Amino acid sequence: WHATITNNGDYSCRLTGYPAAFMNDNATISIGATSNSLYTSTTVTLNAHGGQAHAVVGLPEPSNFSNTTCTHADSSTLQLFIPGLAAPISTDFGESACPSFTITALQPGA
């Protein structure tokens, strides 16, 4: 999944690093992502009014886990904590919330 963020502000901004990502299920149980170190962290510039960056969220196949490991219901929310921003960005996300999901560093574009 590509988690795309868009600059809606009046000024360009620069972001660097890996977002912290959490999936929260309907019972508000939170599972955090592991950074995918195959992607090198670079500085990404988001132009004002529409500049975009993305990170790739890698999800494991739930059938690869035992029922005791993957006990959470489908996730209800994906929260991204973008480096340099004070508040998380949240979106509905209806995928299974199993452990060992990953997120890449921010990359330019959508």
C-alpha positions as CSV (number, residue, x, y, z in Angstrom):
1,W,0.0,0.0,0.0
2,H,1.2,3.5,-0.8
3,A,0.5,5.9,2.0
4,T,0.5,9.2,0.3
5,I,0.6,12.6,2.1
6,T,-0.3,15.9,0.4
7,N,0.8,19.4,1.3
8,N,-2.3,21.5,1.6
9,G,-0.4,24.5,3.0
10,D,0.7,27.8,1.5
11,Y,4.5,27.0,1.8
12,S,6.7,24.1,0.6
13,C,8.1,21.9,3.3
14,R,10.9,19.4,3.6
15,L,10.5,16.0,5.3
16,T,13.2,13.4,6.1
17,G,13.0,9.9,7.5
18,Y,10.6,7.1,8.3
19,P,7.1,7.7,9.4
20,A,6.0,5.8,12.5
21,A,3.0,3.7,11.5
22,F,0.4,2.0,13.7
23,M,-2.7,0.0,12.9
24,N,-5.5,0.3,15.4
25,D,-8.2,-2.4,15.5
26,N,-11.8,-1.9,16.5
27,A,-10.9,-2.6,20.1
28,T,-8.2,0.2,19.9
29,I,-5.4,-2.3,20.2
30,S,-2.4,-0.8,18.4
31,I,0.3,-2.7,16.4
32,G,3.3,-0.7,15.2
33,A,5.3,-1.1,12.0
34,T,9.0,-1.9,11.6
35,S,11.1,0.4,9.4
36,N,12.0,-1.3,6.1
37,S,15.7,-0.5,5.9
38,L,15.9,-1.4,2.2
39,Y,14.9,2.2,1.5
40,T,17.4,4.9,2.3
41,S,16.1,7.9,4.1
42,T,16.4,11.1,2.0
43,T,15.0,14.6,2.2
44,V,11.8,15.0,0.3
45,T,10.4,18.5,-0.6
46,L,6.6,18.9,-0.8
47,N,5.7,21.9,-2.9
48,A,2.9,24.2,-1.6
49,H,-0.7,23.3,-2.6
50,G,-0.4,19.7,-3.7
51,G,3.1,18.5,-3.3
52,Q,3.2,14.8,-2.4
53,A,5.3,12.2,-0.8
54,H,4.6,8.5,0.0
55,A,5.8,5.6,2.1
56,V,5.1,2.0,1.2
57,V,3.3,0.0,3.9
58,G,4.1,-3.7,3.6
59,L,1.6,-6.1,5.1
60,P,2.2,-9.8,5.9
61,E,-0.1,-12.5,4.7
62,P,-2.4,-13.3,7.7
63,S,-2.6,-17.0,6.7
64,N,1.2,-17.2,7.5
65,F,0.5,-16.7,11.2
66,S,-1.2,-18.9,13.7
67,N,-4.5,-17.8,15.1
68,T,-2.8,-17.0,18.4
69,T,-0.3,-14.7,16.7
70,C,-2.9,-12.9,14.6
71,T,-5.6,-12.4,17.1
72,H,-6.7,-8.9,16.1
73,A,-9.7,-8.2,14.0
74,D,-9.4,-6.2,10.8
75,S,-7.7,-2.9,11.4
76,S,-10.0,0.1,11.6
77,T,-7.4,2.9,11.3
78,L,-3.9,3.4,10.0
79,Q,-2.0,6.2,11.8
80,L,1.1,7.8,10.4
81,F,3.4,10.0,12.5
82,I,5.3,12.0,9.9
83,P,8.7,13.2,11.0
84,G,8.5,16.9,11.8
85,L,4.7,17.0,12.2
86,A,3.1,17.4,15.6
87,A,-0.1,15.4,15.1
88,P,-0.6,12.0,13.4
89,I,-2.4,11.6,10.1
90,S,-5.2,8.9,10.4
91,T,-7.2,7.1,7.7
92,D,-9.6,4.2,7.6
93,F,-7.7,1.0,6.7
94,G,-9.6,-2.3,6.5
95,E,-6.7,-4.7,6.4
96,S,-5.7,-7.4,8.9
97,A,-3.6,-6.1,11.7
98,C,-1.0,-8.8,12.1
99,P,2.5,-8.2,13.5
100,S,5.6,-7.6,11.4
101,F,4.2,-5.1,8.9
102,T,6.7,-2.6,7.6
103,I,7.0,0.9,6.3
104,T,9.6,2.5,4.1
105,A,11.2,5.9,4.3
106,L,9.4,8.8,2.7
107,Q,9.8,8.9,-1.0
108,P,8.9,11.7,-3.5
109,G,5.6,11.7,-5.3
110,A,2.4,9.7,-4.9
